[in-house]
Amino acid sequence: MKWYLHLLASVVKRTGPALVSHVDKLRTVITECFASNKKSLAKAAGKLLRNVLYTLSQYYPTDF
């Protein structure tokens, strides 16, 4: 599971505006991992959350 989270964190960092449509699914994954008793899953979820926030903060609307 930890490996999948690392892979997802790497992919998320490069998705750009396409990530917006998947935020609800990612929120569920991150929440479930933080609720886990395993420290390694929580740490991997933290990295995923960091990359999600980074990508979302780099997105600027182009339609005004």
N, C-alpha and C positions, 0 to 999 in steps of 0.2 A: 504494500500500500504506500509506503514511504517513497519508493521509487516512482510510482505513478504521480504522486504529489509534486516531486521534484521536476518530473517531465512536464506536468501541467503548468508549473510555475515558469518554466522556460518558454513554453509556448505562449502563455498569456502575455509575457513581456513584449512580444513581437506582433501582437494581433491588431493593435491600433483601434480604430472606431468600431470594428466588428465585435469587440468585446462587450459593448453595451447591451446587445441582445441576449447575452448569456450571464448577466450579473446575478440574476435570481438563482440560477443553478450553482454558480460559484459560491454564493452566500451560503447555500445549504451545505455544500461540501466543506467549506471552512468552519461553519458552526459545528458540524458533526465531528470534525477532527479536533477542535478545541474541547469538545465535550468528552473526548476519549481519555482514558487513564494513561495512555502511553505518551511519554514526554517527547519521543521522536516524532510522533504524528502532530503534536501541537507545534513543535518547532518547524516542521515542514509546512504546516498550515499558515504559520506566521510569515514564512517566506513567500508563500502563494499570495497571501493578503497584501504583503508589501508590493509585489509585482502587479497585482490588480490595481492597487491605488496609484502606483506609478503610471501605469498605462492609461488609466482613466483621467489622471491629471494632465497628461500630455495631449489629450483629445480636445480639439477646439471646434465648435460648431462652424460649419461653412455656409449655412443658410441663414440669412438675416432677413 
